[in-house]
Amino acid sequence: MQRSVTTYTVPDSATFRQKLLQWAQAHREVVFLESNRYPSRFVEWEAVLAVDALTQICTDGTGAFDALSEYRHTTSDWLFGYLSYDLKNDTEALVSENPDGLGFPDLFFFQPKKLFFLSGNTVALHYLPLCNEEMDDDFQHILATEVVDVPPPSLPAITQRVPREAYLSKIEGLQEHIHRGDIYEVNFCMEFYAEDATLDPPSVYQRLNVLSAPPFAAFLKRHRDFLMSASPERYLAKKGTRVFSQPIKGTAPRGGDAVTDERNRTALSESAKDRAENIMIVDLVRNDLSRTATRGSVEVEELCGIHTFPQVHQMISTVVSEVTPDTDPVDVLRTTFPMGSMTGAPKISAMQLIELFEESKRGLYSGALGYFTPTGDFDFSVVIRSILYQAERKYVSFSAGSAITALSDPEAEYDECLLKSAAMKRVLMTQ
């Protein structure tokens, strides 16, 4: 569908983005993606806002990927939304029976009437024909929007779903399965949550983004469902016939000074355990990508590279493949989902144990958030380092996990989960 395009110049990009996100809250459907100026081979813009659904798809896991494929072919337009972790049940004979405090749909995508692409001090509005006469009015309204301070969140307490001693026992139980040869590696996660919670999602997102400044910052609103994400990890991207996956396995804290910081970075780079975790997931990703790749095209572009973020150092690999021009983009997602970095190896056995040992339904956490272009390209991040909020239930949730192998020290894995959850807890408790 052809969109009308108008470009404007703004005096202050950072302030305009705050106003834009505040203005967007008047709409029922919102996705805001921000790169924090990390370089990207996929897009020229630094941020994008999609608002106001012309059409949408919202469904549980049954037949979800088929429905998404049909929806994408029908619209042939920009689509923004998410895939929840529990879509695993649509591709394998698996179940999700753990408690779910949020109740988000398993899959949600929408075709926005209005798109804003931001780069530097330039913003390009891409509107569908039925609303293109609203461009100037919307732009002026955004400029006039006041960004106001909001009350801090009201959270009676944040509860850790799995207490420390229970967590350590569960890791030992998973390692028994590893020693028996049931699996080689499994990603085990635990939830932190608060009930009767009241918060302002846009301001929580802004604070989380300032604190973490990740390459895949994201804000999603679906009526009363909210996601505020500071994800450092790309799940999968497609540009033309090229597909890219960048799994993360291996985390180390930033140091308080330059010497300590470099020591932590070097220790992560040389960690036999972390390299083993990462390489196992790279092998899993290579196998997943091969299901849609042209013969011989799956390659490891970077193995166990160390990347630095404000809160942590991460070990990241990049795996690429080539697909034919007529490959359905949804099939590339279907055959690789859920991502290996959040499951384990072998993947199906790992997911069965995840369901057995974890105590809450993952839902959107460890799923994927992103978009399709009209030509079938896409880019999706992994939903980690993220806060989820259901405003009607007044339930807020964030989770953290780590990869468990035979070499894992349960105490160290527990500390890694606390490190990964620190930014979300800080944002919610000190705002």
Disulfide bonds with the S-S distance in Angstrom:
none
